[in-house]
Amino acid sequence: MSALYLISLVAVSILVLLVLIIFLRIQAFIALLIVSMGVALAAGIPVDEIIGIMQKGMGGTLGHIAIIIGIGTMIGELLQASGGAQKIAQTIMKKFGEEKAPRALTLIGMIVAIPVFFEVALILFIPLVYDMAKKSGKSILFYGIPLVAGIAVAHAFIPPTPGPVTVAVLLNADIGWVIVFGLIAGIPAAIAGGIVWGKYIGDRIMVPVPEVMLSRFEARPQDKDRSTPAFWIAVMIILIPLILILSNTVSGLILPEEHTARVWFAFIGHPFTALLIAVLPAFYFLGTRLGFTREEVFQIATRSMQPVGMILLLTGAGGVFGQVLNHTGIGEHLVELLQASNLPIVLFAFLLAATIRVAQGSATVAMVTTAGLLAPLMGSGAYAAPLVGAIVISIACGATILSHVNDTGFWMVKEFMGMTEKQTLYSWTVMETIIGFTGLAVLLMISFFL
């Protein structure tokens, strides 16, 4: 089958996917499955093999993703229910002081949103923004943009959040390298989009605290009697899996392949083991030790599984799409296309993710779809592990930019900060774009040395 036909087939498949999601309002999971099956038929894959290929794509992806997202979400729920997330926020705010509150809020967002979903982190810490804005009389954007910038960076760039983990699995990337480049690109991106842009836009657009939202949060019941975990315990619960995963990556660089220590580091630094090691002390230090009964801890852990169902289905469907594309042999032709375009692979991945993101809105769909398209290319084995990690984050950067009215995050931020659509475009949309392009600039500079 000719290269032109296969590349045209990929282009048409993306177009059909966007039409199904945007205009026909078909759920992204179903849309990905329909497009995957259509691509398989159009590529001439024998009909009796298509279902098996789709099953392999779904099973191969979820076999890795489900455990990581499941345990990571459990840790996040325990941090929230125990008050550990709030303890981190209180300690950081006290350390930085009111004058440096935007820096503190960015840091809070980045730390806590690693195990906690974007929506949950926003709901948890928006009262801090309200409080600071009321005390200072400044625009809510002065404090709100730094907070959501930190949350957005952690959510898109730093495992074990679903987006980067899914892309890492689909591209067979070392999650340790993904964490490294997520931090290297994410920290300057959060500073530029959160602290710098937050101050600029906060000084130019005055948005008062929305009284309706303020009264809603003040009315929330709180358990005043139960103690909260120490700051260092809450932070260590988050850091344990990251440190263990990074230890595996480092040992792979400095130790011989058959060295006993490297074998053990590979075991304890695998995301499965690292998260399992972290969740056990989380059950005790964030649960039993604070006075939660075993039944209550069980209920918290079970509750954490409820919001991840659709995420798992969506990532599995991305695996199906990638498996089908891989089976068509498109990988070799994408290599030729990339070479002909003379674009760095990091920029190529960014542009592909950005196009899909702007068209249909969901960052997760953009990341999963882009990873599915690039998986055959990565399968060629032409890219070193560090570069593949950088490519994962470049996809995250592309899937972050230009959040607008077709993105649920746009509307959440608008409502919680009491802004108009125009104000949200000027503040949140520009912030997301700054984050994406800053991350890309850092990755492009680094990629020349990889």
LUMTORSE-659763 format. One record per residue (C-alpha): residue number from 1; residue in one letter; z, y, x. Coordinates in Angstrom, 3 decimals. Example, Ala and Ser with C-alpha at 12.3 -4.5 7.8 and 13.67 -1.06 7.14 Angstrom:
// LUMTORSE-659763
1,A,7.800,-4.500,12.300 .
2,S,7.140,-1.060,13.670 .
// end
This chain:
// LUMTORSE-659763
1,M,0.000,0.000,0.000 .
2,S,-1.013,3.377,1.462 .
3,A,1.433,5.926,2.824 .
4,L,0.037,8.616,0.516 .
5,Y,0.638,6.458,-2.549 .
6,L,4.229,5.603,-1.617 .
7,I,5.154,9.174,-0.708 .
8,S,3.552,10.391,-3.939 .
9,L,5.532,7.725,-5.785 .
10,V,8.780,9.072,-4.298 .
11,A,7.856,12.625,-5.314 .
12,V,7.005,11.544,-8.860 .
13,S,10.210,9.494,-9.109 .
14,I,12.298,12.582,-8.259 .
15,L,10.388,14.633,-10.830 .
16,V,10.896,11.975,-13.524 .
17,L,14.595,11.746,-12.635 .
18,L,14.999,15.505,-13.071 .
19,V,13.138,15.469,-16.401 .
20,L,15.338,12.644,-17.714 .
21,I,18.562,14.413,-16.707 .
22,I,17.691,18.055,-17.431 .
23,F,15.357,17.995,-20.429 .
24,L,16.016,14.660,-22.134 .
25,R,19.767,14.851,-21.349 .
26,I,19.973,11.197,-20.351 .
27,Q,23.116,10.329,-18.419 .
28,A,22.448,10.300,-14.666 .
29,F,23.552,6.652,-14.287 .
30,I,20.996,5.453,-16.848 .
31,A,18.334,7.814,-15.494 .
32,L,18.711,6.426,-11.963 .
33,L,18.378,2.847,-13.227 .
34,I,15.273,3.692,-15.277 .
35,V,13.625,5.460,-12.343 .
36,S,14.551,2.635,-9.954 .
37,M,12.953,0.058,-12.207 .
38,G,9.884,2.241,-12.667 .
39,V,9.476,2.698,-8.902 .
40,A,9.775,-1.057,-8.371 .
41,L,7.032,-1.758,-10.917 .
42,A,4.768,1.016,-9.604 .
43,A,5.236,-0.188,-6.009 .
44,G,4.003,-3.646,-6.934 .
45,I,7.277,-5.512,-6.389 .
46,P,7.004,-8.851,-8.228 .
47,V,8.610,-8.653,-11.665 .
48,D,10.780,-11.715,-11.058 .
49,E,12.330,-10.049,-7.964 .
50,I,13.164,-6.615,-9.402 .
51,I,16.461,-7.494,-11.104 .
52,G,17.710,-9.304,-8.014 .
53,I,16.913,-6.285,-5.837 .
54,M,18.745,-3.972,-8.258 .
55,Q,21.765,-6.276,-8.342 .
56,K,21.833,-6.332,-4.551 .
57,G,21.749,-2.539,-4.421 .
58,M,24.532,-2.165,-6.967 .
59,G,26.758,-4.866,-5.476 .
60,G,26.219,-3.854,-1.875 .
61,T,27.177,-0.253,-2.603 .
62,L,30.123,-0.831,-4.922 .
63,G,31.511,-3.578,-2.698 .
64,H,32.303,-0.831,-0.186 .
65,I,32.706,2.245,-2.373 .
66,A,34.981,0.918,-5.123 .
67,I,37.928,0.122,-2.857 .
68,I,37.743,3.422,-0.971 .
69,I,37.472,5.609,-4.064 .
70,G,40.001,3.524,-5.984 .
71,I,42.769,3.678,-3.383 .
72,G,41.969,7.275,-2.410 .
73,T,42.267,8.375,-6.036 .
74,M,45.563,6.500,-6.362 .
75,I,47.030,8.409,-3.405 .
76,G,45.826,11.675,-4.936 .
77,E,47.456,10.880,-8.287 .
78,L,50.746,10.041,-6.583 .
79,L,50.642,13.340,-4.665 .
80,Q,50.090,15.203,-7.893 .
81,A,52.692,13.379,-9.998 .
82,S,55.412,13.509,-7.334 .
83,G,55.019,17.214,-6.684 .
84,G,53.835,16.498,-3.138 .
85,A,50.703,18.591,-3.610 .
86,Q,52.767,21.521,-4.859 .
87,K,55.202,21.083,-1.956 .
88,I,52.332,21.395,0.516 .
89,A,51.214,24.580,-1.240 .
90,Q,54.683,26.122,-1.324 .
91,T,55.326,25.417,2.354 .
92,I,51.989,26.777,3.526 .
93,M,52.333,29.901,1.367 .
94,K,55.809,30.551,2.736 .
95,K,54.623,30.070,6.322 .
96,F,51.642,32.413,6.008 .
97,G,53.288,35.055,3.833 .
98,E,51.719,37.246,1.173 .
99,E,49.613,39.256,3.630 .
100,K,47.766,36.138,4.785 .
101,A,47.671,34.493,1.363 .
102,P,43.847,34.011,1.324 .
103,R,44.052,31.987,4.553 .
104,A,46.907,29.958,3.118 .
105,L,45.014,29.266,-0.114 .
106,T,41.927,28.105,1.787 .
107,L,44.058,25.742,3.863 .
108,I,45.852,24.456,0.760 .
109,G,42.529,23.725,-0.926 .
110,M,41.171,21.898,2.116 .
111,I,44.250,19.721,2.627 .
112,V,45.064,18.746,-0.929 .
113,A,41.495,18.251,-2.177 .
114,I,40.915,15.461,0.375 .
115,P,42.540,12.859,-1.910 .
116,V,42.424,14.870,-5.165 .
117,F,39.348,15.550,-7.307 .
118,F,37.950,19.098,-7.437 .
119,E,38.939,19.648,-11.074 .
120,V,42.492,18.423,-10.540 .
121,A,43.006,20.528,-7.404 .
122,L,41.773,23.636,-9.228 .
123,I,44.126,23.067,-12.156 .
124,L,47.037,22.364,-9.808 .
125,F,46.753,25.528,-7.744 .
126,I,45.145,28.167,-9.942 .
127,P,48.663,29.281,-11.008 .
128,L,49.231,30.312,-7.363 .
129,V,46.163,32.541,-7.605 .
130,Y,47.404,34.057,-10.866 .
131,D,50.810,34.751,-9.341 .
132,M,49.411,36.406,-6.195 .
133,A,46.933,38.517,-8.171 .
134,K,49.635,39.691,-10.611 .
135,K,52.010,40.666,-7.801 .
136,S,49.435,42.510,-5.702 .
137,G,47.354,44.047,-8.494 .
138,K,44.204,42.908,-6.714 .
139,S,41.203,41.164,-8.209 .
140,I,41.701,37.467,-8.879 .
141,L,38.628,36.871,-6.689 .
142,F,40.560,38.038,-3.620 .
143,Y,42.722,34.904,-3.911 .
144,G,40.644,32.611,-6.110 .
145,I,37.528,32.449,-3.928 .
146,P,39.487,31.319,-0.818 .
147,L,41.187,28.598,-2.889 .
148,V,38.004,27.193,-4.452 .
149,A,36.190,27.436,-1.108 .
150,G,38.790,25.180,0.522 .
151,I,38.644,22.761,-2.404 .
152,A,34.836,22.728,-2.422 .
153,V,34.609,22.026,1.315 .
154,A,37.102,19.163,1.200 .
155,H,35.461,17.732,-1.911 .
156,A,31.961,17.708,-0.396 .
157,F,32.568,17.241,3.338 .
158,I,35.668,15.134,4.013 .
159,P,36.169,11.447,3.066 .
160,P,37.658,9.713,1.141 .
161,T,36.251,12.021,-1.548 .
162,P,33.449,10.199,-3.431 .
163,G,30.453,12.290,-2.312 .
164,P,30.547,11.887,1.471 .
165,V,31.834,8.315,1.203 .
166,T,28.925,7.335,-1.033 .
167,V,26.344,8.936,1.247 .
168,A,27.986,7.345,4.305 .
169,V,27.762,3.890,2.741 .
170,L,24.157,4.325,1.605 .
171,L,23.113,5.530,5.070 .
172,N,25.342,2.995,6.865 .
173,A,27.176,5.815,8.641 .
174,D,30.442,5.517,10.546 .
175,I,32.982,7.268,8.301 .
176,G,34.903,8.379,11.394 .
177,W,31.904,10.432,12.512 .
178,V,31.519,11.755,8.967 .
179,I,35.122,13.018,9.094 .
180,V,34.549,14.595,12.519 .
181,F,31.427,16.489,11.452 .
182,G,32.898,17.252,8.050 .
183,L,35.733,19.093,9.778 .
184,I,33.540,20.715,12.441 .
185,A,31.143,22.096,9.822 .
186,G,33.676,22.486,7.024 .
187,I,36.255,24.696,8.734 .
188,P,33.855,27.556,9.631 .
189,A,32.157,27.122,6.245 .
190,A,35.490,27.543,4.440 .
191,I,36.345,30.590,6.557 .
192,A,32.971,32.230,5.913 .
193,G,32.709,31.349,2.224 .
194,G,36.387,31.607,1.355 .
195,I,38.248,34.111,3.502 .
196,V,35.425,36.459,4.576 .
197,W,33.397,36.406,1.373 .
198,G,36.532,36.305,-0.803 .
199,K,37.791,39.561,0.718 .
200,Y,34.390,41.215,0.455 .
201,I,33.725,40.313,-3.172 .
202,G,37.380,40.733,-4.167 .
203,D,37.288,44.350,-3.018 .
204,R,34.107,45.041,-5.025 .
205,I,34.573,43.214,-8.334 .
206,M,37.865,43.759,-10.156 .
207,V,38.681,40.748,-12.318 .
208,P,42.180,40.754,-13.830 .
209,V,44.216,37.608,-14.387 .
210,P,43.088,36.033,-17.694 .
211,E,46.148,36.286,-19.922 .
212,V,45.081,33.359,-22.100 .
213,M,44.948,31.021,-19.113 .
214,L,48.165,32.454,-17.689 .
215,S,50.117,31.724,-20.853 .
216,R,48.674,28.227,-20.957 .
217,F,49.985,27.390,-17.492 .
218,E,53.350,29.038,-18.063 .
219,A,53.788,26.800,-21.100 .
220,R,53.322,23.574,-19.162 .
221,P,56.408,21.340,-19.158 .
222,Q,57.847,20.596,-15.747 .
223,D,60.387,18.018,-14.607 .
224,K,63.037,20.240,-13.016 .
225,D,65.519,17.447,-12.239 .
226,R,63.389,15.188,-10.089 .
227,S,63.224,16.016,-6.387 .
228,T,59.935,16.498,-4.541 .
229,P,58.887,14.893,-1.240 .
230,A,59.278,16.704,2.062 .
231,F,56.278,18.663,3.277 .
232,W,55.717,16.454,6.324 .
233,I,55.789,13.284,4.216 .
234,A,53.178,14.613,1.783 .
235,V,50.922,15.727,4.644 .
236,M,51.306,12.459,6.567 .
237,I,50.311,10.433,3.503 .
238,I,47.006,12.360,3.537 .
239,L,46.566,12.193,7.315 .
240,I,47.373,8.483,7.858 .
241,P,43.976,7.123,6.695 .
242,L,42.071,9.914,8.476 .
243,I,43.885,9.244,11.774 .
244,L,43.360,5.482,11.522 .
245,I,39.659,5.840,10.702 .
246,L,39.174,8.274,13.596 .
247,S,41.050,5.916,15.946 .
248,N,38.421,3.281,15.219 .
249,T,35.610,5.715,16.044 .
250,V,37.276,6.841,19.289 .
251,S,38.007,3.267,20.415 .
252,G,34.334,2.440,19.898 .
253,L,33.450,5.153,22.397 .
254,I,35.954,4.332,25.155 .
255,L,36.573,0.571,24.941 .
256,P,34.217,-2.368,25.639 .
257,E,32.876,-4.078,22.544 .
258,E,34.827,-7.323,23.011 .
259,H,38.105,-5.651,24.042 .
260,T,41.042,-6.941,21.968 .
261,A,42.379,-3.436,21.293 .
262,R,38.977,-2.327,20.007 .
263,V,38.854,-5.277,17.627 .
264,W,42.253,-4.304,16.230 .
265,F,41.348,-0.625,15.991 .
266,A,38.211,-1.651,14.104 .
267,F,40.402,-3.609,11.673 .
268,I,43.111,-1.033,11.020 .
269,G,40.611,1.839,11.207 .
270,H,38.281,0.411,8.595 .
271,P,38.552,2.602,5.466 .
272,F,39.746,-0.397,3.412 .
273,T,42.676,-1.111,5.723 .
274,A,43.436,2.536,6.524 .
275,L,43.754,3.510,2.865 .
276,L,45.724,0.373,2.042 .
277,I,48.157,1.199,4.862 .
278,A,48.534,4.731,3.456 .
279,V,49.013,3.777,-0.182 .
280,L,51.986,1.486,0.479 .
281,P,54.254,4.240,1.886 .
282,A,52.856,6.519,-0.837 .
283,F,54.269,4.150,-3.479 .
284,Y,57.690,4.439,-1.859 .
285,F,57.925,8.005,-0.523 .
286,L,56.061,9.617,-3.434 .
287,G,57.424,7.296,-6.076 .
288,T,60.462,5.030,-5.794 .
289,R,62.352,7.234,-3.321 .
290,L,62.058,10.236,-5.652 .
291,G,63.540,8.376,-8.601 .
292,F,60.433,7.005,-10.274 .
293,T,60.924,3.555,-11.745 .
294,R,58.579,0.754,-10.753 .
295,E,57.050,0.961,-14.203 .
296,E,56.387,4.685,-13.796 .
297,V,54.761,4.146,-10.397 .
298,F,52.644,1.409,-11.929 .
299,Q,51.563,3.740,-14.750 .
300,I,50.668,6.532,-12.299 .
301,A,48.572,4.144,-10.206 .
302,T,46.846,2.780,-13.301 .
303,R,46.202,6.255,-14.717 .
304,S,44.433,7.248,-11.516 .
305,M,41.695,4.696,-12.199 .
306,Q,40.605,6.257,-15.490 .
307,P,38.419,9.112,-14.175 .
308,V,36.605,7.080,-11.501 .
309,G,34.592,4.768,-13.740 .
310,M,31.541,7.003,-14.123 .
311,I,31.680,7.995,-10.446 .
312,L,31.513,4.333,-9.441 .
313,L,28.638,3.631,-11.818 .
314,L,26.735,6.654,-10.531 .
315,T,27.205,5.699,-6.888 .
316,G,26.203,2.130,-7.676 .
317,A,23.026,3.385,-9.352 .
318,G,22.315,5.402,-6.216 .
319,G,22.596,2.165,-4.277 .
320,V,20.083,0.551,-6.622 .
321,F,17.631,3.417,-6.096 .
322,G,18.011,3.177,-2.337 .
323,Q,17.568,-0.597,-2.317 .
324,V,14.378,-0.387,-4.373 .
325,L,12.934,2.328,-2.128 .
326,N,13.837,0.302,0.940 .
327,H,12.036,-2.723,-0.496 .
328,T,8.839,-0.727,-0.988 .
329,G,8.567,-0.059,2.758 .
330,I,8.683,3.699,2.301 .
331,G,10.997,4.093,5.324 .
332,E,8.212,3.796,7.882 .
333,H,6.091,6.338,6.051 .
334,L,9.009,8.787,5.763 .
335,V,9.416,8.541,9.541 .
336,E,5.736,9.499,9.932 .
337,L,6.118,12.350,7.420 .
338,L,9.184,13.673,9.227 .
339,Q,7.414,13.536,12.579 .
340,A,4.377,15.339,11.163 .
341,S,6.539,18.085,9.644 .
342,N,8.323,18.731,12.969 .
343,L,11.526,19.389,11.035 .
344,P,14.849,18.247,12.520 .
345,I,16.207,15.364,10.455 .
346,V,19.366,17.378,9.712 .
347,L,17.283,20.190,8.165 .
348,F,15.007,17.706,6.362 .
349,A,18.030,16.066,4.694 .
350,F,19.524,19.456,3.780 .
351,L,16.331,20.705,2.117 .
352,L,15.889,17.506,0.126 .
353,A,19.479,17.606,-1.176 .
354,A,19.271,21.351,-1.895 .
355,T,16.095,20.923,-3.958 .
356,I,17.632,18.241,-6.152 .
357,R,20.933,20.144,-6.423 .
358,V,19.340,23.384,-7.618 .
359,A,17.097,21.558,-10.072 .
360,Q,19.665,19.436,-11.908 .
361,G,23.085,20.897,-11.056 .
362,S,25.282,17.961,-10.096 .
363,A,26.236,17.858,-6.421 .
364,T,27.091,14.163,-6.716 .
365,V,23.687,13.281,-8.182 .
366,A,21.982,15.350,-5.470 .
367,M,23.917,13.576,-2.712 .
368,V,23.409,10.095,-4.129 .
369,T,19.687,10.620,-4.796 .
370,T,19.057,12.120,-1.360 .
371,A,20.919,9.290,0.339 .
372,G,18.845,6.777,-1.617 .
373,L,15.656,8.458,-0.421 .
374,L,16.786,8.607,3.208 .
375,A,18.344,5.132,3.382 .
376,P,15.044,3.442,4.376 .
377,L,14.570,6.110,7.057 .
378,M,18.047,5.489,8.466 .
379,G,17.358,1.767,8.341 .
380,S,14.740,2.183,11.045 .
381,G,17.583,2.281,13.565 .
382,A,16.182,5.310,15.365 .
383,Y,19.310,7.440,14.945 .
384,A,22.587,7.227,16.879 .
385,A,25.879,6.903,14.979 .
386,P,27.002,10.519,15.612 .
387,L,23.675,11.887,14.346 .
388,V,23.859,9.774,11.189 .
389,G,27.336,11.225,10.576 .
390,A,25.883,14.728,10.950 .
391,I,23.071,13.846,8.524 .
392,V,25.642,12.799,5.912 .
393,I,27.271,16.234,6.122 .
394,S,23.902,18.019,6.086 .
395,I,23.230,16.293,2.758 .
396,A,26.633,17.521,1.549 .
397,C,25.700,21.067,2.662 .
398,G,22.422,20.945,0.765 .
399,A,24.142,19.572,-2.342 .
400,T,26.650,22.449,-2.247 .
401,I,24.410,25.522,-2.309 .
402,L,23.451,27.621,-5.346 .
403,S,25.805,26.225,-7.955 .
404,H,24.682,27.920,-11.161 .
405,V,24.635,27.442,-14.929 .
406,N,23.574,23.779,-14.805 .
407,D,26.675,22.825,-12.786 .
408,T,29.998,21.994,-14.477 .
409,G,31.877,23.468,-11.494 .
410,F,30.309,26.860,-12.267 .
411,W,31.756,26.859,-15.771 .
412,M,35.183,25.610,-14.695 .
413,V,35.577,28.387,-12.145 .
414,K,34.280,30.963,-14.639 .
415,E,36.816,29.984,-17.291 .
416,F,39.852,29.599,-15.030 .
417,M,39.212,32.964,-13.380 .
418,G,38.252,34.746,-16.579 .
419,M,34.863,35.949,-15.324 .
420,T,31.545,36.670,-16.980 .
421,E,28.470,34.631,-16.061 .
422,K,27.191,37.525,-13.935 .
423,Q,30.474,37.816,-12.030 .
424,T,30.527,34.055,-11.462 .
425,L,27.004,34.156,-10.030 .
426,Y,27.952,37.015,-7.705 .
427,S,31.146,35.331,-6.499 .
428,W,31.203,31.534,-6.877 .
429,T,27.447,30.886,-6.537 .
430,V,27.167,33.052,-3.422 .
431,M,30.306,31.411,-1.999 .
432,E,28.847,27.920,-2.449 .
433,T,25.615,29.040,-0.797 .
434,I,27.470,30.550,2.159 .
435,I,29.392,27.286,2.601 .
436,G,26.184,25.236,2.559 .
437,F,24.241,27.386,4.998 .
438,T,27.194,27.888,7.367 .
439,G,27.716,24.136,7.534 .
440,L,24.004,23.614,8.129 .
441,A,23.937,26.179,10.954 .
442,V,26.815,24.426,12.717 .
443,L,25.179,21.009,12.306 .
444,L,21.815,22.222,13.568 .
445,M,23.431,23.568,16.730 .
446,I,25.321,20.328,17.295 .
447,S,22.355,18.071,16.487 .
448,F,20.432,19.271,19.540 .
449,F,23.054,17.537,21.707 .
450,L,23.205,14.273,19.721 .
// end
